[in-house]
Amino acid sequence: MKKTIVCLAMSCLLVTRCSKKETPAAATTPSRTATTESVSVPVIPAGTFNITSYGASTGSSDNTTAVLNAINAASAAGGGTVVVPSGTFLCGPVKLKNNVGLQLSSGTILKALAYGTYPGSGGTADVASLIDMSGLTNVKVSGPGTIEGQGSAWWTAYKDTKASGAAIARPAMIGLSSATTVEISGIKIQNAPNSHISVSKNNNSVTISGVTISSPSTSPNTDGIDTWSPNINITNCNISCGDDNIAMNNNSKYVTITGCTFGSGHGLSIGSYAASIDHITVSNCTFNGTSNGIHLKSNRTRSGTVQYLTYTDITMTNVSSPINLCEYYPDNTIPSSASADAAQAITTTTPVWKHITFKNITATGSPKAGLLWAVPEKPMTDLVFDNVKITATTGMTANYINGASFINGSRITVSSGNAFVSTYSSSITGINVTTGAPQ
């Protein structure tokens, strides 16, 4: 299987992932092409610019202009760090500039303007992120302060307007597109109106580390981190939210996720837009009470190739479905039975999911062991379960799976029924599908 080596350059400013070429083995083992991808981290010039020197105060009802003035001053000086000191500062959307960092000090709360006063609120047109880094290079937001989204009123308005058929648009707390060499580290983000961090399209070299994200489990569409771009490192983050903890969408390539903890939320997800996704490496993560653990979701109109995914050293407790790979989205489109959906013509958006490895994974307290369900015209191929141990109430469903190998003692232990509820048109080896014991 693909070996991923993390190499720290002498300058400590570059993280390089080196995909080592391996000699092809058995016919069922795919060869790996030698590639090198890198994630650079920003270097912000010296110099600090305290927002209070530009008119900001904890007593102001809107510090947007003061924060922008501090950003402009830092940019005019060739770059530097804009400092938000301890205290609560109300602010509307601001955009950073090249070579500028934003530092939230200990005890800082940067609070988004409330719904109704936030620019664009209540309408259906896109609403600007609180902190926008789009089109920039060498930019940073760092902690240990807090961003408070004041999302509650937004969630209520969204639910009300969605019911009427014209849902309002809502902002992310941090958003970026077409940006390069970006770092978000140490901060806390809570109660976002929509997603907390949106790494949209055409970004490159993004580092997200030590970030704590928190919003209620009932808050709508409050994804922790969304990605649509290559070359992203996400490390040591703690994410509890009302939707996907992390969602990797089209063109998410060479994404490394390590040392993260996931609480409430819909899981560590790929999709529902799932095309041109490859070389996702997840390791040393913990899930507790998440509705899904490892989650791939899409359908015949939103997918394409998803391949070379590696999940290792993961612990899950009370996760509803530890491994959930389903090519029917949303869930209400899942066929009533394994044979109920006829094969269709293969198109450019047909899900093609393959070369996925699960290694050293333990899941306990799950209602069901998992779901693997491909469309009949293009089965999933080359799934490897290596030392995977799942304890659940009911078994795993595996339909249209062309090659699932359970090795190195992998087992499924259930308290009701068979280890596999269904194995329709599937090839599964190394496990007894009735008892779940290795064989």
C-alpha angles and dihedrals in degrees: 000000000000114000117211118204122190110211121190112211118226091253090054086224099103132057113197126193111204115197103206117218112236132198111258111255128186120001091257093054113088119226117240122228116226110250138160122207126175140199115206122198124217126259109208116204119247119268133084130224115195112208091221088066087062098049105279119141139168088240095058120105091214126020096175096113093047092051091048090049090053090049091050091049091051091049092049089054091056094263139316144150123298107211124210104196128213113298139063116293122184112217143169127213116316133180124218123219133225115292093011127123129196115215122196107201127217108286093021122137113187099195122198116231111266124263107277094035098049107099111261096012116149095028135098097233118100113282119218119251116251089242115025122193098167119146093008136120132209099017134146144188114195140175172141091202130088137252111209114199099189087218102163097088090044091053092051093048091046093052092047095048094042089057089055092050100252108083117194121245117246133199131243115230093231120018135175139172130171090010128139132203101012131166130192111181144164099356131124120228121190141175098008115187088227129349118353099218120015115191095185130181131326098013123139133193104017124169122193113179139163093001121152116207123188135173132141118281088238096054109114121245094346096150114182098220127357122194132192099160143070133256104037129154118199113182138171096353126152113212131183117160147135099267137015112352086211124000119193112196137176116338095013100148132160093014116163120196117181140159095012130147121211125196126165114003142087096283145257095316145189113199157313080195098046114169130125094010119149146142098035111166120192123178144161097012131148128211124194122178094343115152091229130015112198104011131186115176134170143111143224094286100044107040145070130153120359113172149146098039119163125189117181140169098011130157123198128187124186092349111158095222115008097194116024118172110165130163092197113084132210100032094242088069094062107119118255090239139008092260098040097093120067121220114261134203114285113247137173089273098049110122111256105183120172148139099043123160128195113187135175095359125156123187125179135175096026122151090217132017096229150283130257110174124157130180110266096240093061117025121202111259138204105015114168123195107192116183092340116159120186126180114191145148095246133020138260126275115220117177125169095002113154102199122357111173121196109197142165097033098315111168143169117216118193134178095209130042127332128339088244118041091193136001099179114175090346138133111216124170138180098034136075103242091208103045099022091228122139116262 
